[in-house]
Amino acid sequence: MRSAQPRSSKPNRSVDYLIIGAGIIGLTVARALQQRDPGARLTLIDKEPRLGQHASGRNSGVLHSGIYYSAESLKARFTRDGNAAWQAYCTERGLPLERCGKLIVARDAEEHARLATLEQRGRVNGVEVQRLDETETRALEPRARTFGHALFVPSTASVDPMQLLAAQQADVIAAGATLLCNHPYRAHLGDNRIQAGPERLQAGTLINCAGLYADRIAHDVGFGQAYSLLPFKGLYRYADPGVEPPRTHLYPVPDLRQPFLGVHFTRTLDGRTKIGPTALPALWREHYAGLSRFRFSELLEIARRELFMFATNRNDFRALARQARRKQRRSYMVAEAATLLHGAEAMGFHQRGRPGIRAQLVERKTNRLVMDFVIEGDAKSTHVLNAVSPALTCAIPFAQSLVSRIL
């Protein structure tokens, strides 16, 4: 990612705002800046030839509700408000949206007890939560399994992430922004100048929304030194053609100590069903498949951190790693899904979905997984170090909050 400062074949281009990374966070930040500072010269750069090649185009497409997160977290507020904002945006723009809700079921007495914590969090966070007994649960989804009662969250919905990206891209370009694809960040040249592909860009304000490489860029500018990124690979499996999907998204009660939600059912906009995801520690930052985008330096760095976390069992990492390995087997993932829904075994799930990489921030000193948004910077640059899941749902209010901080 970092390299020696290359010679530029073009003169400096000066802009008021330069955003590195044109994923959903970068685009919504651009749009919020345009609304607050109309007429400003704004440029976004992205290393890929087209948008949506990484997390923004590879996520589940679920608009989450905010029920899981403690009230003092940024995630709780951004998720709740982002859900409403995206639903309004989809309605206004005529984009596909399915308001199917989410059913959270308990598989045993321990999980049943934890449902009360979720219900309380939802109410404190201003999220509508309905408690259903077993009869009411089966009326909503006849195949659902639950112990005692379940929770239904009506605001959870499905969207098409690529259509949201395309609509936001159209909005920022229509408002006068410049988008430079095929312009990877190469180096920070000092004084808010960067090398991006063949160009040198001079920014009044630099905004780092680079996702999997946000920590590296922040380090170049002198920020985020306490953090590094640890990538996790997520993979879904699709039910065989012709299978009737559940009437709602169907989730287990999560372990709130971990950032992952467990194997669950997702309804897609095209009427299909998928289960997953895995949460397998990746070996390099863009370790999607095989040796694609392999970087030996990243392998060494990430392997050292993962081995240390395994040895010290930080974040219960051993159990997380063992479970992630088991999720690589279709039989295990289907068996987990069958604890939520009668007849899951007959749904097949032979087709793998497009893998995604979660950019999970780790505190270097403690090797603790960071569970909330992290932003660092000064008057000249701002660095989004941890646009934590569910970043798509959170994007609009997060961007508005970030722009208020910048301005």
N, C-alpha and C positions, 0 to 999 in steps of 0.2 A: 504493500500500500504506500509506504513512504519510499522515497528515492532521492537521489541527488538532484539538485535543481537543474532541470533541463533548459536548454536555450529555447526561447520562444520565437516563433516565426511571425508573430503578430504583436503590435504595440499593446500597451495596457488598455483595457476597457474599464472605465470607471462607472460604478453603480452606487446607488444609495444603500440598497440591501442586496446581499448575496446569500442565497440559501444553498447549502450543499446537501443534496439528496432530495429527489422529487417523488418520494413516496407519499402516503396519505398525510403524514405529519408535515412534511415539507410543503405540500400543496395547500393544506388548510392554514398553515402559518402564513403563506404568501397571500392567501385570500383575506385573512384577518388584517394583515398589514395594509393591503390595498383599501380596505374599508376604513381603516383608521388614518391612513396617510395617503390619500388619493393623489395621483400625479407623481409619486416617488418613482425613481428608476429602480426596478426590481428585476433581478435575474436569478433563475434557478439552474443549477447544473446537476446532471446525473450521468453516471458512468456508463449506463446501459443504452442501447440504441432505441429502446422503447420502455415505457413505464410498466410497473407491476411485475418485475422479474424477481422480486424478493418478497419480504414479509407482507407488503401491502397487497400483493396479488396472489398470495399463497395461504391466506388465513381462512378460517372456517366460514366466513360470511355471516356470522351470528352477531346481532346487536344485543349485547348483554344489558342487564338491568341495574347492576350495582348492589345486589343482595349479598354478595360474598364478603365485602370489604369493610373493615372497621371504620367507624364514622369519622375518625380524625384523618383518614388517608385522603390524598388527592384523588385516588382511583374511585372512591365511593362517590364523590361529587361529580367528577368528570364522566363517569360511566352513566350515572342517572341522567345528567343533563345532555350528554352526548346521544344517548338513546333517543330522547325526545327530539333533539336537533336533527338527527339523521332521518328520523321518520317524517318530520315536517319537510325536510329537503327532498326526500324521495317523492312525497306527495306533490310538492310544488313542481318538480321537474319531470314528473311522470315516469320515474324509475321504478323497477320492480321491487316490491316489498311484500313480505308475507308475515302477518302478525299472528303467528301460531302459538306463541307463549312457550314457557318452559315448565316441565314437570320434574320436580326433584323428589326422588323416592328413597326410602330407607330400606336397607337390606337386612338389618338385624337391630337388636335392641340398642346397641351402642350408637349406631347411626341415627336411630329414631330419636335418641336423646339430643344428638347434635343438631337435629332439625330445629329445635327450639332456639338455638343460638342463631341459626340462619334467619329464622322468622323475626327475631328481635332485631338483628342487624338491618334487615329489609325495612322494617318499620321506622327505625331510627334514621335510616338513609332516605326516607321518603319514597320508598318503592312499594307499590301495591303487591301484597302477598296474600294468597288465599290458602288457608289450611283445609285440606280435604281428608275425609276418612277413607277407608278402603273402598267402600261402595261408591263414593263420589269420585274417587280416583279411577275406578274401572269404568264409570260413566263417561269420563273424559277420554280415557284411552283404555279400551277393554283388555288389552294385552299386558298392561303395566303390572309389574310386581312391586309391592310395597309392604313394609312392616308397620302396622299401626296406623300411620297417616302419611300424607305427602304434602308438599307445598307446590302451589301453582303460581307462576309469575307471568301475568298476562302481557307485560311490556316487551318481553324477549321476542325478537323477530329475526327474519332472514333477509339478507340483501345480496346483491352481486358486487363484490369488492372492485372488480375491474370496471364496472359501469360507474361506480362512485368515483374512482380515479379519473376516468375519462371525462366525467362531468366537471369535476374540480379543475382538471387541466384546461378544459374549454373556458371555464369561468376566469381563471387567472390570466390566460392569454387574451381573452376578450377585454379584460380590464387593463391591458397594456404591458404585462410581464413578458420577459424573454425566457424561453426554456431552451437550454443547450443540452441535448442528449449527446452521447458519445464523448462526454467531457469529464473523464475521471479526475478526481482530486489527485495531484501529484506531490505538491509540497507547499508549505507555508513559507513565504519569502520575506516575512516581516512586515510590520506596519499595515496589517490587514490586506496584504497582497498574497494571492495564491496562484499557483500554476494549475490550470485545469485543462487537460488535454494539450492542445497546441497554443492555448491562450494564457495570458497573464491578466488577472482580474483584480482591480482595486476596489475594495468595498468600504463604504462608510460604516456599515454594520454587517458583521459576518454572523450567519446563523447556521449552526452545524446540526443537521437532521439526517446524518448519514447512516443511521441504523446499525448494522453489523460492524461498521468501522468508525462509529462516532467517538469511541474512546481514543482510538489512534489519532484522529484529527485533533481532538481536544488536547491530547498530550503534546502535539506539535506546537500548540498555541500557549501551553503552560497551564492547562486546566485538567481536571479529572484525574490527577495523579494518584488518588487513593483508590481508583477503580480500574478493573479490566473486564473485558467481556468474556463470557463463557457461553458458547452456542449449544442449543439443544435442538435436535431434529424431531419434527413432528410429522406423522404420516397417518392418513385416514384410509379406511377400506370401504368400498362401495358395495351395497347389496346387489345381488344379481338382478338382471333386468326383469321387470314385471312384478317385483315385490312391492306390496303396499307399505308405504312408510307409516311410522307412528303419526298420530294426529298433532303432536307437539314435539318440540325438542325434549329429550328424556335424559336426565342427568342423575348420577349418584350423589350422595352427600359427600362433599370434598373434605380432604384433610386440610384444614385451614392453615396448618403450619407450612404447607408446600405451595408453590406457585402453580401447580398443575391440577386439573379438575377431574382426572380419572377418565376411563373409557366411558363414552356417552354416545347417544344417538343424535344426529343432526338431520333435520329435514332440509333438503336443498330446494332452490326455487324451481328447478325443473322436475320436481316430484320424486326425486331419488332419496335414498337413505344412505348415510355413511356413519361409521363408528370409528372411534379413535379419540384423540391422537396418541401416538407414542410420545415419549419424552426422553429420547435417547441422547446422551451427551455426544455431540458431534466432535469430529477429530480436527477439523479446521473450520473457518468461519462460513464458508459457502460449500460445505460438505453435503451436497444434495444427493449425489449418486456417484458410485465408483470413485475414480480419481479426478472427477471434474473440479476444476479450479483449485487443485491441490497446491498448498503452500507449506513447504517443509518447516519454515520458521514458526508458522502458526501451530503445526502439529506438535512441535517440541514444547511451545509455551502452554498450550492447552492440556497436553498430556501430563506435564509436570503439575499443573493446578489440579487436574482431576485425580491424579494419584495421591496428592496430598489430602484432598478432601475425602477420598476413599479411606486413607490410612487413619485420619483423625475423626472420620464419620461426621464431619461438619454438615449441618442441614439434613441429618439422617441420610447421607449420600449413598451409603452402601445399599440400603433398602431401595432407594430411588433407582440406582443403577441396576440392581437385580430385577426389579419390576420392569424397567425399560427393556432389558434384554428379553424378558418373557413376552413382552408386547410385540416383539418382532415376529413371533409365531402367530399365524392366523388362528390356530386352534385356541390359543390362550385368549386372544382379543375377543373372539366370538363367545368363548365361555364367560368372560367378564360381562359382555353385552347381555348374555342370557340371564344374568342375575337381575337385570332391569326389565326385560321384556320376554314374555312367553313366545316361543316360536323363533327366537333369534337364530338358532342353529340352522333352521331351514332356509334362512335368507342368504346363505352362501358367503357373501363378502369376499369374493375371489379377486376383485379388481382393486389394485392399489391406486390411491389418489396421488396427486402431485405433492411431493414432500415440501415442507417449509422449515425454515430455521428461525428459532426464537432467539433474539438478541438479549440474553439474560446477563445483567450486570452483577459483578461480584466485588465485594470489598476486599482489597488486596491483603490488608493486615490480618483480618479475621477469617477470610474466605467465606464470608456470609453472603448468601443470595440476597440481593436487594429487591424488595417487594413493591416499592412505590416509585413514582417518577423522580428522577434526579436531573437537575439543571444547574450548571455552573456557568460563570462568565463575568464580564465587566461591561463598561460602557461601549466597548468596541466589538465584543464578540459574545455570543451566547451558544451554549453547547447542550443539546438534549442528549444526555448520556444514557438515560433509561426510559425510553418510551414503552413502558411495560404493558404487557397484555392486560386488558383488551384495548390496545392502542387505537384500533380502527373505531371502536365505539366512542372512545374518549376524544377523538381528534379535534372536533369543532370547539368544544369549550376549553380543551387544553390549549389550542392555538390562540384563542382569545385571551386566555390568562397569560400565556407567554408573551404575546404582543404588548399587553398592558405592562408587563415587567420591562420589556425592551424600551418602550416609549417613555 
